[in-house]
Amino acid sequence: MSTMLQHNDSQSTAIIGMGKTGQAVAHYLIDQGVDCQAFDESHTASTELNIDLHLGALDANILKQFARLIVSPGVNWHHPALEAVRLADVPVYGDLELFGQAYQGDTIAITGTNGKTTTVTLISTMLDVLPGGIEAGGNIGRPMLELIDDIEPERVVLELSSFQIERASPIRPKWAALLNVQPDHADMHHDMAAYSAAKLRLFSKQGDGDKAMLPADAEWDDLAHDLQQRRVFVRRFGVGSPADLDAGVQLHHDGSWSVFWHHYDNKHNINADDLPLRGIHQHLNLAVAAQAAADYGLTASVITQSLTSFRGLPHRLQSLGVVAGREWFNDSPATNPDAAIAALKSFHQVIWICGGLRKGLDVSVLKDAIAHHVEYMLIIGTDVKPFTALAELAGVSYKFVKTIQQAVKQASQIQSGLPVLLSPAAASQDQFNNYAQRGDAFMAAVTALESEAET
């Protein structure tokens, strides 16, 4: 229900944002007997919980009356009203704060710009065979507070965004991995340094006996050294040799590669041709998940079986099969240039569908990948000029087609018959609610194309 705030609520908790996370926070606090009220700037927000819901612009003077604010990940942390509340010394944080205070089991935490969901899903799948199993949540699937609603699980694996990590006191994960830090969310962080710092808070409370997995790049050497000084067991992963890295992808002289990990001093590997997933960037995620499973005692045979049967997640470089004489790939979650570069490098040549809401990111970094891997660009969305300039910079032919449906139709008529890749390098909110809706629209357009061919 919606109500006007009539009185001083200095002993109450204000929940900001009533999406999936906000609803979970409210449910958790109500179960704990905590008095709380909800706020959402969307006039269409609703809740079935017995809680006061205030709709419309956030008012700092009202919010200052509360004992604390719990802010959902989708609400801008630097909203003027929230900044004013913090200046008034009212505690402001997110649901990870509550989770960290309540949960006593093993936490496995995964962060990074790209690849989190694939890695978390595979870790959850593999570790579910352990006594006591595992629950997965956070930025994927179930909100983390739902994981401890009834019976506290023995272990959890959390996908954590920079927004979730920065909005809480640091937790202490038993096993934590940083997959990558690439330009993204420029609209929600002051700069790349702030974005990176939010990610690295994940490791700030780790200590003796914990494990941390970091990319092999030199920029993370100082963090690795600091963690080792705290007696954290540090693992490194990347593209390289099993003699130098704990896990990763090894390139061979014949152009093939394999995925490897270690169980103590024993190396294990799988040829990339035996893996359903495509692309080195996805295989690095598999390597991280395999190392997590090995560190929790799973045998090489169980890990191998899991990796060779894992077909990936919807929308993530997902093959839609052969339609109109060419294969179609849905990589809608590629909302930034680095994710699109990784996808493009998984192919020799493609017809590339790109564009959307750029979020201030520099797409010119895609130039080399496009010049080497793209025959033709089909540009969708409202932020067109940066992508047309990119095509001209890379010397690749292009056409602005505006919508997913038009892009699919145009791609089907290109004579080369090359694979068609939707990997937008941009967010979806100019035309869709989220990347999943964009991916669904792409799949529907391809399906419609197949139906037309059959009639």
Buried (B, 14 or more C-beta within 10 A) or exposed (E): EBEEBEEEBEEBBBBBBBBBBBBBBBBBBBEEEBBBBBBBBEEEBBBEBEBBBBBEEBEBEBBBBBBBBBBBBBBEBEBEBBBBBBEEEBEBBBBBBBBBEEBEBBBBBBBBBBBBBBBBBBBBBBBEEBEEEBBBBBBBBBBBBBBBEEEEBBBBBBBBBBBBBBBBEBBBBBBBBBBBBBBBBBEBBEEBEBBBBBBBBBBBBBEEEBBBBBBBEEEBEEBBEBBEEBEBBBBBBBBBEBEEBBBBBBBEEEEEBBBBBBBEEEBBBBEBEEBEBBBBBBBBBBBBBBBBBBBBEBEBEBBBEBBBEBEBBEBBBBBBEEBBEBBBBBBBBBBBBBBBBBBBBBBEBBBBBBBBBBBEBEBEBBBEBBEEBBBBBBBBBEBBEBBBEBBEBBEBEBBBBBEBBBBBBBBBEBEEEBBBBBBBBBBBBBBBEBBBBBBBBBBEBBBBBBEEEEE
